[in-house]
């Protein structure tokens, strides 16, 4: 009788294989559970991080600059990806929304002497809330109340704002002139004149400034000029040399004649990114710096407060219109706040 000596070798250890499979299955379940808990925890922490680190900072300008029936709002630009639009919540309910590249809004046609609350929601394309702003509470003026006059500084009777289209107002709901004149009207009952003319260079302003000064006789003047001189090389704006620009601005200052009876503030040329149409390499950021150094030097020479909006605007986002030249609502609100603060600071000295 023959015996198969390999028969026991070929027998499978059934029970041992079952234990191994059960152990592997339980191990996989345990690892999967741990991973799910870990991912859920990370998602929660990440969501909380967005809510805190990327919280929108909602602001407005000084209350003295409000119109009696409008309130301007401003908020910062978030670095968070995926923002599709900003929803504005007024008095706790949905009011309107703006695209993600807009960071300001002016609420108009409001009730005088009425309190409003505002909050901003940042939404993704599906309408999910990414983050929210703080809530602010503001009030409009009483249209029948006499404006409060600050007797701690000189009262300005007439304000004249000289400049180009940035002063005149270009594709903006409320220009820096509008906000400044509103502040002066509500605090001092000042009469204001917008002497901004689109396309004006220093040459154009020189040709008209004396006549307007005689007609208006302002005791407060602001000057913002030079953007069109800077963007040289077009038929409308012929090339202006550095020396010509300096001489023109100095003559404008002398015509305004600042002194005890006439307070003057002079702006830098605002920040811009579009130098198209120039016919020389000088039409660039280098030329912008050169021209602003001239303005600042003349301000120091004649003892005029200099408001350098260009350097601050370089570090701000969402402050220009799509043309890369004119400030948008946010930019104009910043310029107005700079001028209003300069007036307040100057009057305290």
C-alpha positions in Angstrom: 0.0 0.0 0.0 1.4 3.4 -1.0 1.2 6.4 1.2 1.1 10.0 0.0 3.6 11.7 2.2 2.7 15.2 0.8 -1.0 15.0 1.7 -0.6 16.9 5.0 1.5 19.5 3.4 -1.3 20.4 1.0 -4.0 20.7 3.7 -5.0 24.4 4.2 -5.0 25.9 7.7 -8.6 27.0 7.4 -9.0 28.4 10.9 -5.8 30.3 10.7 -6.8 32.1 7.5 -10.1 33.1 8.9 -8.4 34.8 11.9 -6.1 36.7 9.6 -9.0 38.0 7.5 -11.1 39.0 10.6 -8.1 40.9 12.0 -7.5 42.7 8.7 -11.1 43.7 8.4 -11.3 45.1 12.0 -8.0 47.0 11.4 -9.4 48.6 8.2 -12.6 49.6 10.0 -10.6 51.1 12.8 -8.3 53.1 10.5 -11.2 54.3 8.5 -13.1 55.5 11.6 -10.0 57.3 12.9 -9.5 59.0 9.5 -13.1 60.2 9.3 -12.9 61.6 12.8 -9.6 63.3 12.0 -10.9 64.8 8.7 -14.1 66.1 10.5 -11.9 67.7 13.1 -9.7 69.4 10.5 -12.7 70.6 8.6 -14.2 72.1 11.8 -10.9 73.8 12.7 -10.4 75.1 9.1 -14.0 76.5 9.0 -13.4 78.2 12.4 -10.1 79.6 11.1 -11.9 81.2 8.1 -14.5 82.7 10.3 -11.9 84.4 12.6 -8.8 85.1 10.5 -10.7 86.3 7.4 -13.5 88.2 9.1 -14.5 91.1 7.0 -13.9 94.5 8.6 -16.9 96.7 7.8 -16.4 100.5 8.2 -18.0 103.8 7.3 -16.6 107.4 7.2 -17.0 110.0 10.0 -20.7 110.6 10.7 -20.3 114.3 10.0 -19.7 113.4 6.3 -23.0 111.6 5.8 -25.7 113.0 3.6 -29.1 113.3 5.5 -30.4 110.4 3.3 -27.4 108.2 2.5 -24.7 106.2 4.3 -21.4 105.0 2.7 -20.1 101.5 3.5 -16.5 100.2 3.0 -15.0 96.7 3.7 -11.7 95.1 3.2 -10.7 92.7 0.4 -10.3 89.2 1.6 -7.5 86.8 0.6 -10.0 83.9 0.8 -10.5 82.2 -2.6 -14.0 81.4 -3.9 -15.8 84.6 -3.0 -18.5 85.2 -5.7 -20.3 88.2 -4.2 -20.9 90.2 -1.1 -24.4 90.3 0.4 -25.4 93.4 2.3 -27.7 92.8 5.3 -29.6 95.9 6.4 -31.5 95.9 9.7 -31.2 92.1 9.9 -32.6 91.3 6.5 -31.3 90.9 2.9 -30.9 94.2 1.1 -28.7 93.8 -1.9 -25.5 92.2 -3.2 -22.4 93.4 -5.2 -19.7 91.5 -7.1 -16.6 90.2 -5.3 -14.4 92.9 -6.9 -16.5 95.7 -5.2 -15.7 96.6 -1.6 -17.9 99.7 -1.1 -21.5 100.7 -1.3 -23.5 103.8 -0.7 -27.0 103.2 0.6 -29.2 106.0 -0.6 -32.8 107.3 -0.3 -32.8 106.7 3.4 -35.0 108.2 6.1 -33.5 111.3 7.8 -32.8 110.9 11.5 -33.1 107.1 11.4 -30.8 104.3 12.7 -29.6 101.5 10.4 -27.5 98.4 11.1 -25.4 96.8 8.4 -23.5 93.5 8.0 -21.7 91.9 5.0 -21.8 88.3 4.1 -19.2 86.8 1.7 -20.8 84.1 -0.4 -19.5 81.5 -2.8 -21.0 80.7 -6.2 -23.5 78.3 -4.7 -24.7 80.9 -2.2 -23.0 79.4 0.8 -21.6 81.9 3.4 -17.8 81.8 3.6 -17.5 84.5 6.3 -19.3 87.5 7.8 -18.4 91.0 8.8 -18.9 92.8 12.1 -22.2 94.6 12.5 -22.2 98.4 12.5 -25.0 100.8 13.6 -25.2 104.3 12.0 -27.8 107.0 11.8 -28.8 109.6 9.2 -29.1 113.3 10.0 -32.3 115.1 10.8 -33.1 117.2 7.8 -34.7 119.8 10.0 -31.9 120.1 12.5 -29.4 123.0 12.2 -25.9 121.5 11.6 -23.5 121.5 14.6 -20.8 124.1 14.2 -17.4 123.5 15.8 -16.4 126.8 17.3 -13.0 125.4 18.3 -11.5 126.3 14.9 -12.0 128.9 12.2 -15.3 128.6 10.3 -14.8 128.4 6.6 -17.4 130.4 4.5 -16.5 129.2 1.0 -14.6 126.1 -0.1 -13.2 125.7 -3.7 -11.8 122.4 -4.9 -9.5 122.8 -8.0 -8.5 119.9 -10.1 -9.4 117.6 -13.0 -11.9 114.8 -13.5 -10.9 113.1 -10.2 -12.2 116.2 -8.4 -15.1 116.7 -10.8 -16.2 113.1 -10.1 -15.8 110.3 -12.7 -17.9 107.1 -12.6 -18.3 107.2 -8.9 -21.5 107.5 -6.9 -20.1 110.1 -4.5 -16.8 111.8 -5.2 -14.3 112.9 -2.6 -15.5 116.5 -3.3 -19.1 115.5 -2.5 -18.1 113.9 0.8 -15.9 116.8 1.8 -18.4 119.5 0.9 -21.1 117.5 2.8 -18.8 117.5 5.9 -18.2 121.2 5.7 -21.9 122.0 5.1 -23.0 119.9 8.1 -20.3 121.2 10.5 -19.8 124.8 9.3 -22.6 125.6 6.8 -19.8 126.2 4.2 -20.7 127.0 0.6 -18.7 124.7 -1.7 -17.6 124.9 -5.4 -16.4 122.0 -7.5 -13.8 123.5 -9.8 -12.7 120.1 -11.2 -12.7 119.9 -15.0 -12.1 116.6 -16.8 -9.0 116.4 -18.9 -7.4 119.5 -17.3 -3.6 119.8 -17.1 -1.7 122.4 -15.1 -1.8 124.6 -18.2 -5.6 124.4 -18.4 -6.0 125.2 -14.7 -3.7 128.2 -15.0 -5.9 129.7 -17.7 -9.0 129.7 -15.6 -8.0 129.8 -11.9 -7.8 133.5 -11.4 -11.3 134.2 -12.8 -12.8 131.5 -10.6 -11.0 132.7 -7.5 -12.3 136.2 -8.0 -15.9 135.0 -8.5 -15.9 132.6 -5.5 -13.4 134.3 -3.1 -12.8 131.1 -1.1 -11.2 131.0 2.4 -10.6 127.2 2.0 -9.0 125.7 -1.1 -7.9 122.2 -2.1 -5.7 121.5 -5.1 -5.3 118.1 -6.9 -3.7 118.4 -10.3 -1.1 116.6 -12.4 -2.6 113.3 -13.5 -3.1 114.5 -17.1 0.3 116.2 -17.1 1.7 112.8 -16.1 -0.1 110.9 -18.8 1.7 112.9 -21.5 1.9 112.3 -25.2 -1.6 112.7 -26.4 -3.2 115.4 -28.6 -5.2 116.6 -25.6 -2.3 116.4 -23.1 1.0 117.3 -24.9 4.3 116.3 -23.3 5.0 118.3 -20.1 8.6 118.5 -18.9 9.5 118.3 -15.3 10.5 122.0 -15.3 7.3 123.1 -16.9 5.3 121.1 -14.4 7.1 122.7 -11.5 6.7 126.2 -12.9 3.0 125.6 -13.6 2.2 124.3 -10.1 4.2 127.1 -8.4 2.3 129.7 -10.4 -1.1 128.1 -9.5 0.0 128.2 -5.8 0.9 131.9 -6.2 -2.4 132.7 -7.8 -4.3 131.0 -5.0 -2.2 133.0 -2.5 -2.6 131.0 0.7 -2.2 132.9 3.9 -4.1 134.0 7.0 -7.2 134.7 5.0 -7.1 131.6 2.8 -6.2 128.1 4.0 -4.9 125.8 1.3 -4.4 122.0 1.1 -2.5 120.3 -1.7 -2.8 116.7 -2.7 -0.2 114.4 -4.3 -1.2 113.0 -7.7 -3.3 109.9 -6.7 -2.0 106.4 -7.3 -2.7 105.1 -10.8 -1.7 102.0 -12.8 -2.6 103.0 -16.4 0.1 105.1 -18.2 -1.1 104.2 -21.7 -0.8 106.9 -24.3 2.5 108.2 -23.1 5.2 108.8 -25.6 8.3 108.6 -23.4 9.7 106.1 -20.8 9.2 108.9 -18.2 5.5 108.2 -18.3 5.7 105.7 -15.6 5.8 105.2 -11.8 9.2 106.9 -11.9 7.6 110.0 -13.4 4.7 109.8 -10.9 7.3 109.9 -8.0 9.2 112.7 -9.7 6.1 114.9 -10.1 4.9 114.2 -6.5 8.3 115.1 -5.1 7.9 118.5 -6.9 4.4 119.0 -5.4 5.7 118.1 -1.9 8.7 120.4 -2.3 6.5 123.3 -3.3 4.2 122.6 -0.4 7.1 122.8 2.0 8.4 126.0 0.3 5.0 127.8 0.8 4.0 126.2 4.1 1.0 124.4 2.6 -0.3 121.1 4.2 0.6 118.3 1.9 -1.7 115.3 1.6 0.1 112.3 0.2 -2.7 110.0 -0.9 -0.5 108.2 -3.5 1.8 106.4 -1.1 -1.1 105.0 1.0 -3.2 104.0 -2.1 -0.3 101.9 -3.4 -1.0 99.5 -0.5 -4.7 99.4 -0.9 -6.8 97.0 -3.0 -10.0 97.8 -4.9 -9.6 101.6 -4.9 -9.5 102.3 -8.7 -12.0 102.1 -11.5 -11.4 99.7 -14.3 -9.5 102.4 -16.3 -6.7 102.2 -13.8 -6.7 106.0 -13.4 -9.8 107.3 -11.5 -10.6 106.3 -7.9 -13.8 104.3 -7.4 -16.1 104.8 -4.4 -13.7 103.3 -2.0 -10.8 105.4 -3.4 -12.8 108.6 -3.2 -13.9 107.8 0.3 -10.3 107.4 1.4 -9.3 110.7 -0.3 -12.2 112.5 1.4 -11.3 111.1 4.8 -7.6 112.2 4.3 -8.7 115.7 3.5 -11.2 115.9 6.3 -8.7 114.7 8.8 -6.1 117.1 7.5 -8.6 120.0 7.9 -9.3 118.9 11.5 -5.6 118.5 12.3 -4.7 121.8 10.8 -7.4 123.6 12.7 -6.1 122.2 16.0 -2.6 123.6 15.4 
